[in-house]
Amino acid sequence: MTVLAAWLAVVAVLLFGLTLHRALVLRLNRGVNSPVHDGTDLLLSGVLPGLALVGGLATGLGAIHLLRVEIVLPVAAFLMIWRWNDLLGVLVDLRNLAMVGLRASANGDPFPLLATAAFIGLACIISITALFPAGSADVWAFQIPLAQSIVSHGGFVTPQMDSNFYGNIPLFFNLLFACVLLFVDHWLAAGLINGAIFLGFLLLLTSCAPRWRAAGLLLVFFLIALQPFFTPGAAVPLTDLPRSCFSVAAVLFLWRYFETSRPSELVSCALVLGGAVGGKYTELQMMGLIGLALLPRICRGKLPLSLFLTCLAAFLCLAGYWYAKNLIELGNPIYPFIFGHPGLSDEWMARYSLDVGRAFDPSNRVFVTDLTTGQGWHDFFFILHDWFLDRRRYAIVALILIIGGLIASARRIFVLVAMTVAMFVIWYAVMFNHIRWATPAYLLYFSTAYVGAILIAERIAASRAAQSGRLMFEMSACLRTKLKAVHKHLFVSAVAMIAVVALCQPAIRYVSRPRGQPYSWMEHGVMDVLLRRQKLDDFLGAQREGYILYRYIAANNLKTVFQPFDTGSTLFAAAYNGGRDEGWLLPPYMFPETEGDVDAFITRNNIRFFIRVTEKREILADRIGAAKFALAEKTVSRMLPTSTLLLKDGFGWELYRFDGFSAQ
């Protein structure tokens, strides 16, 4: 029921955003010849700009602490009544899209039915994976607490949580999480809004093809959805994938503007770019790249001033708040970088800057990132091949499509190729610490490949049209028409059979003879759980550190547990126990004031149990701070001699019962 309630909240937000986007597009394109391609295009391309508009409205309400259910519902109802015709238009477009698909299927075209099945299947996969609590500590230590803080305060405070760094960074996507958490108070809702963003991006990419959209969606699925780089994180409430989707969507809308010159495309570009920049500082790079791409039009006077000002206003409405707030309150719009970091020590900032600027894995620190040297370029091309191309059939197919697109029409695809190259270069030269920071570049790479496929298909269609008057061509066309009429149902059956075999063969092989995970885009072991070969508790206990301890604590109602080594401990415990939190654990920010306060701290907080972690100690010390880590270790060491080990897991976590101080 929680999944259904969460999806209802997400769908309501999407419908609200699509309505606002439709109204905006029709107003911006007033007087333009062919104001929109068709209703289907509005639906497919409107999800992300619609969410950006929802986020902009929520930003305004949150800034004045009115992001509350009793305010949001009347405002949404008023806007829907005001834009009633646009709401009906969205519903009519949905109906027409379904009817077109049904008619095409009835006429022997299998692609609409297959595309629909694939889309629904991916949505179901995202729903299933969202049910598994995320294993990333950042989800529970930062992302969900930030969204919950926005909900509990009805908006924004400074800092948003007990962290000078994370409490003051741009929070656009945490705000979107908060929009659904307002109605469904469960972390699952935040995961599903992330999944909706990913699905919306796939639909936007599909809409870039004026024809063959159903077949195009299947190609998009092959290039992006079926590979392990993107889909496994689609339902995880982190911000890397959604901000990458928004960032690359901005480039796609820019490309659509160059293709059609419709003002709505550029304003949509500004909206999603504002969302991306409002979600993470790193997306400022995309603002610069898009500005460079538009510079020739601006210099030639081909970009109307009114349109430029509209785009600027749309961008600032989404991204401006976070930077203005930091400038006013902290004296630094991109806090804590470059201009100062009040509240953070110089030592902390120096260490953080060092970590951001170098590879996390020490084995990767041998690569030279200075691109002013020949060795730097050598290592750059080696990384591109080894990390992104080697043994990856999706990436090889994408490279072939990009080259084909350049041959078909280099002018039309050049801006996408240039931006892809620029983003990889920026990532390697400036942010080469982890492959996940290259997510926008890699996503744009596959998006460019899809555009290349569009250009190739258009060139083939144009070539056929040019030969349509030739006798041999007319005879072959007539023959093809007759064969299609005779073998229509055979063709449909063959295509459907190929699709079923391609998607189901790995799972069938797995059922008959398990040899590992059948689908690379599933977390290892999920299929065992779905087929009931393994219990969910056993799976999570093997995959999530601390899971069996938190489950044991809840099952036995243990109080009070001292767990200083997990910054998201209370959230993890609630997530692993159906959302319940009965005060089992001491809040993770509570520590003794000094070493001399340890005994009094234990007595004062009535600590009866504690968790000790024996692995990844350096990482934990860095996460919670060296001083706090030392105090936590001192507290645990004080209780350990008179304690009894109750339980331990495979990740070095141990649960102890404290039997009291020894008699002096």
N, C-alpha and C positions, 0 to 999 in steps of 0.2 A: 504493500500500500504506500510505503514511503516513496518508492520509485515512481509510482503513478502520480502521487501528489507533487513530487518534484518536477516531473515532466509537464504536468498541467501548469505549474508556475512558470516554467521556462517557455512553454508554448504561448502563454498569455503575454509574456514580455516580448517574444518574437512578433506576435500579431500586432501588438502596440507599436513596436518599432517599424514594422513593414508599413503600417498605416501612415505614420509620420513621414517615412521616406517617400512613399508614393505621392503624398501631398506636396512635399518639397520638390520632387522631380518634375511634376506637372507644372508647378509654378515657375521653376527656373527655366524650363524649356518652352515656356509660352512664346509663341511667335516663331519657334524654330521649325523648319520643315522636317517632318518626321520626328516629333518630340520624343518618342520612345520607339524602340524596335518593335516590341509587342508586350503584352501582359506577362508572358512567360519570362521575358528578360527582366521585367521589374521584380518578379518574385525571386528568381534565382540570384539576381545581383543585389537584392535589397536587404539581405539578412544582416550583414556586417555594418553597413551604414545605418540601418535601423537600430542595431544595438548601440552604435555610437551616439545616435540621437537620444536613446534612453539614458545612456551614461551621462550625456551633457545635461539633460534635465535633472537627473539624480545629483549631479555635481552642484547645480544651483540650489537644490533643496538641502543637500548636505552641508553646504557652506553656511546656511542659516539655521541648521539643526532642525530641519523639518522633514527629514527622510524617515518618516514614521508611517505606519500602516494607515492610521486615521487621516493622514494628510495625502499620502500617495494615492489611495483609492479614489477619493473625490476628484483629485487633479486628473488622474487617468480617465475617469468616467467623463469628466467635462470635455477633455480633448477628443475622446472617441465620439461623443455626441456632436461636437463642433465639426469634426472631420468624418461625419457619418457616411457621406458619399464615397470617401476614400476607403473606409472600412469595407463597405459593400463591394467596392472595386477589387480589393484584395481577395475577398471571398469568391467573387465572380471569376477572377483570374485563376484561383485554385481549382474551381470547378472546370473551367475551360482547359486547364492543363491536364486534368484527369480525363476529360472527354477526348482530347486530342490523342492521348496515349492509348485509350481504349479503341478508338477508330483505327489507329495505326496498327495495333495488335490484330484487330479483326481483318485488316487488309493484308496480313501476312508479314508485317514488320515485327521481328521479335525483340528489337532493342529497347523500346519503351518498357516492356514488361520486365526484361532483364535488369534494366537500369533501376526501375522501381524496387525490384526484389533486392538488388545489391544495396540500395540506399537504406531500405528498411532493415536489412540484415546488419549493416554497419551500425545503425542506430541501436539495434538490439545488443550488438557486441559492446558498444560503448556503455549501454545501460548495465550490462553484466559486469564489465570490468570496473565500473564505478562503485559497485557493491563491495569490492575488495578494498578495505582501507589502505590508503597510500602508504608505501614504505618509506617515503622521503620525510626526514625530520623537518625540513623546511615547511612542509604543508601544515604541520601541527604546531610548530614553534612560531611561525610568522604569518603564513598566508591566511589560514582560517582565523587565528586570533585577530588579525587586522580587520577582516570582514566583520567578525562579531563585534569588534570595538565600534565600527561604523554604525552597526545596527543598534547597539546599546546606547550610544551617544546621540542617535538620530542624525549623525553627520560626522564632522571632522573636528578633532582636537589636536593639540600639539604637546608632546608627540602622541601619535595615535596608539602606541603601545609602549611598554617599558623597554624601549631601545631607541637611543638617539639616532642610530643609523636607520634601522628598518621603520621606525616610527615617523620618519620625515621624508621618505622617498616617495615618488609619484605612485598613486594607489588607484589608478583608473580601473584595473581589472579586479582588484579587491572590492571596489565599489560595485562592479557588476555582480560579484559573488554576493554582496550584501543585498542587492536588489531582489534576489530570489530567497536569501535567508530570511528576509522580512516575512515571507509567507510560509516557508518550510524551514523550520529551525533544525536543519540537519546538514552535515557536511556533504552529503550526497548531492544536494541541490547545487552546491558550488561546482562539483565535478561535472554535473550535467550541463551547466551553462558553458563550461569549457568545451564539452563535447559538441554543443550546439554551435559554438564559434568555429570549431574545426569543420563540421558539416556545412556550415554557411560558406566557409572559404571554398570548399570543394564545389559547391553550387555556383559560386561566383566565377570560378575558373571555367566551369562548364558553360556558363552563359556567354563567355567570350567567343564561342563558336556560333555564328548566325544560323547555321544549319547543323544537322547531325548531332543534336545535343544529347540525345539518349546514348548513342554510340560514344560520344565524347565523354559522358560521365563514366562509362566503363573504362575508357582509356585513363581518365583521371584516377579512378580507383586503382588501376594497375600501376600507374606511376607513383602514387602517393599513399593511398589508403592501405594497400596490401603489403607494404614494406615495413620493416621493424623500426625505422627511424622516427616516424611521426605518430602512428596510431596508438601504440602502447601508452603514450602520455596524454591522449586526447581527453580522458576523463579524470585526470589527476589535477587537483586544484592548485597548480603552479601557474606562473605567468609566462613562462618561456614560449610555449606553443601558441597561446592566444595572441601575445604581442607580436609573434612572428607572422601569424595569419593576418593581423591588422596591417602590419608593415608591408608585407608583400601585396596585400589587397590594394594598398595605396598605389603601388607601382602598376598593378593591373588596371585600375581606374584611370591612371595617367595614360596608359597605352590606349585604352578605350577612348579617351578624350582626343588623342592624336588621330585615331581612326575616324571618329564621328563629329568632332568639334561641338558636341552637345555640352552646354554649361553644367548640367547636372553631374556629368562624369567627373569634372574637375572638382566640384564641390564635394562629391562623395569621396574623392581622393583626399581632400583636406580633412573631412570628418574622420575617416579611418586612420589617417596619419596622426591626427590629434589624439585619437585613442591610443595609438602605439607609443607616441612620445609621452603621453600622460600615464603610460604603464611602466616605462623604463627609460633611464637616461640614454642607454646605448642607441635607442632609435632616433636620436638627434642626427645620427649619421644619415638616416634615410631622408630627413628633412633637407639636409644639404644636397644629397644626390638628386632629389626631385626638383629642388631649386635650380640646380645646374641644368637639368634636362629642360626646364621651362625657360631658361635664360635666353636662348635664341629667339623664342617667340616674343618675350618681353622686349628685347632689344629692337625687334622689327615692328613693334607696335601691334602685333596680332593677338595679344591678350588684352581684352577690354579692361579698363580700370575698375569698372563696377564689378566685374567677375573676380578680379584679383582681390578686391576689398571683401567681397562676399566669402571667398575662400579663406582669407586671413581671419575674418570674424569666426567662421566655422571652426578653424583650427584652434584659435585662442579659447573658444568656449569650452573645448574639451581638454586642452593641454595647459592653458594659461594659468588656471587656478593653482596647480601644484607648484609651479615655478614662482608665481607671484607671492604665494604664502611663504615659501622658503626665503625669498628675497626680503620680505617685510619682517619676518619673525627671526630669521637666522642670518640675514645679511648675505645670503648666498643662494642664487636661484637653482644651482645644481649641487646643493649640499650633499655630501661634504667635500666635493671635489673642487680643485683649482682655487676657489675664492675664499676658502676658510672652513673650519669645522668646529664651531663652538659646541662644547659638550663632549667632544671626543679628543683624547690626548694625541699629541703629536706622534707618540710611539705607536698607538693603535692605528692611526691613519697611515703611518709609514709601512707598517706590517701589512695592512689591508691593500694598499696600493701595490706593494710588491707581489702579493698573492694574485691580484687581478691582472697584473702585467706579465706573469710568467705561467708556464704550464703547471697544472696541479700535480701531474704525475712527474716525479723527478726524472724518469727515463726519457721524457720528451723535452727536457730542458737542454739537451745537446743540440737541438735545432736552432739555427741562426734566424732571427726574425727581422734583422736589419736588411731591408730591401734596397739599400744603397750599395750592397755588396753582391758579388756574383754568387757567393755561397748562400746568401739569403734567398735569392731567386731559385737556386738549385733545391734548397730545402723546402721552399714553398711548393714547387711543382711535385716534389716527392710526397709531401703531405696531401696535396690534392688527389694524387693517384692512390696512395695507400689508404687514406681514410675515407674517401668519397667515391672512388671508382673501382678499385681492385676487387674482383669477385662479387660485384654487385650488378646483376643483370638489369635491374631497373635503371641504374645510373648510366649504363652503357647504351640502352635503348634511348634514354633521354638525350645523351650526347649525339647520337645519330639523328634524332629529330631536330635538335638545334642546328646541326650542320645542314640538314635538309632545308630547314627554314631559312637559313642564310642564303642558300642557293636559290630558293624560290622567290624570296623578296628580302634582301639584306636591309633595305631602307626601313621596312616596317617592323623588323624584329631587332634592329640595331640597338635601340635604347634599352631593351630588356637584357640583351647580351652584355652590353656595357655595364649596366647596373649590377648584374650578377658577378662579373669579374671584379668590379670595384668593391663589392661587399665581401667577397672572399679575401681580397687584398687587405682591406681594413681589418677584418677579423684576424688574419694571420699576423699583421704588423703591429696591431694595437691590443688585441684581446685574445691572444693565443694561449688560453689557459685550460679550455675544455671544449670538446666538440659541440656541446649543447649551445654554446654561444654562437656557433655557426648556423644554427637552425634557420634564421631568416635567409641567409645566403643559399643554403641547400634547398629550401622550399621554393625560393625564386628560381633556382636552377631547373627544377622539375616543372614549374609553371611556364618558364620560357620554352621548355621542350614541348609542352602542350600547345602553346601558341605556334611553335614551329610546325606541329602536326596540322594545325588549322591552315597555315599558309601552304603547306604541301598539298592538302586536300583541295584548296581553292585553285591552285595552279593546275592540278589534274583536271578539275571540273572545267576550268577555262579552256584547257587544251582540247577536251572532248567537245565543248561547244563550238570551238573554232573549226573542228572537223565534221560538224554535223551535216554539212551540205554534201559531203562526198558520198558516192554511191555505195562503196564498200562499208562505210560507217553506218549508213542507213540500213543496209541489209543485216549487218551484225546487230544493230540495235533492235531491229524487228525480231531477229532470231532470239535475242536475249529476252525480249518481252514475252514471246511464246513459251520459252523454257521456264520463265518465272511463273507464268500462269499455270503451267502443268505441274511444276515442282514446288509450288508455293508452300504447301504444308510440309513437304519433305525438308525444305530449306529451314523453315521455322523449327521443326523438330531437331534438325542437325545442329543449329546454333544453340538451342536450349540444351541439347545433350552435351555439347562441348563445354558450355558454361558450367553445367552441373558437375561434369567430370573434373574440370579444372579447379573448382572450389571444394569439392567433396572428396576427391581421391586421396589427398593427404590424410583427412580424418578417417576415411574407410581403412586405409593402410594402418593407421594408428590403432584403430579398434581391433583389427585382426592380429596385428603384431606390433606392439608399442616399441618404438625406437626413438623416443624423444618427442619434443613438441611438434605437432603437425603444422602449425601455423607460426611463423616467426613473429607475427605481430601480437601474439598472446604471451603473457608472462608465463614462464616455465612452470608447469604444474597445474595451470588453470583447467586444461582439458581433463585431467584426472578428476578434478573436483566436479566439473560439469557432467562427466560420465559416472559420477559417484564411485569412482575407484578409490578415492581418497576423501576423507572427511575434511570439511572446511577448516575445522580447528587444527587438524594435523598439518594441512597445507600452510596456514598462516603461522603456525608455530615454527615451521621449518623456514619460512620466508621472511618473517617480520621479527626483528630483535625485540625482546621484551614482551612479546605477545602472551606467551604462556604465563608469565609472571603477573601481568595485568589481569588476565582472566582469572587466575587463582586468587588474586587480591579481591576481586569483585565477588567471586563465588563464595568466599569465606568472610566477606565483609570486614576485611582487616583495616584497622585504624589505629594510629595514624602512621602512614608510611613515609619515610624520608627518602626521596629520590632526586638528588641534586644534579645528576649527570645527564638528565634528559629534559631539555628546555620545553618540550611539549608534553610532558608526562601526564598531566591531568587531561589533556585533549586526547592523547593516545588511549588512555584508560577508558575514557568515555566512548571513543570510536570503536574500541574492541569489545564493548559491552552494551551494544544497542543504543548508544547515546546517553546512557545513564552516568551520572556522577554523584555519588553519595558521600563525597568528601573523604575518600579513602587516602588520598595522597596529600602531603603537605605541598602547597604551591611551590613551583620550581625556583621562584625568585627569593625564597626565604632562606637565609644563611645566618650563622652566628656573626655577631658584629666584629669580634676579635677572637683570637685563639683562646683567650681567657674566658670567653663567654660560652664555650662549647657545652659544658655541663649544664649551665643554666638554660641554654637554648634547648637542649634535649628535654629537660624537665618542663620548661615553659610550654613547649608544644606537644607534650605528652606523646613523644615518639615511642612506639612499641615495635615497629618494623622498619627495616631499611633495605635499600638495594645497593649492591656493590657491583661495579663494572670493572672487569679485569683486562679488557681489550680496547684498542683504539684510544688509549689514554691521551695521546698527544692531540688528537683531533678534538676530544672532549674538552681538554684544557683550553684550546683555542676558541672553542664555541662559547663556553661559559665564562671565560676569562681566567687568567692564571691565578689571581688572588682568590677568587671564589672557588676555583678548583682545589686550591691548597686548603681552604677552610672546610670544604666538603670532605676531603681526604682525612683531615684531622678529626672531624666529627665521626666518620665511619670507623676510623682506627680506635677512637675512644670507646665505641660500643662493641667492636668486634670480639674482644676477648671473652665477653660474657654473653655471647649470642649463639643461636642455633640455626644452622643452615636448613631452610625449608625446601628450596627449589632452585634449580638453575637451568638455563637454556643453552643452546649451541652457539650463542654469540658472546659468551663471557659475562652474562648477567646472572647475579645471584641474589636471592631473596632470603633475608635473615630475620629471625625473631629476636628482639632485644630483651634479655631476661633481667635487666636492671643492673645498676652499678654494683660492683663487688664490694663487700663489706671492708671498711678500712681498719 
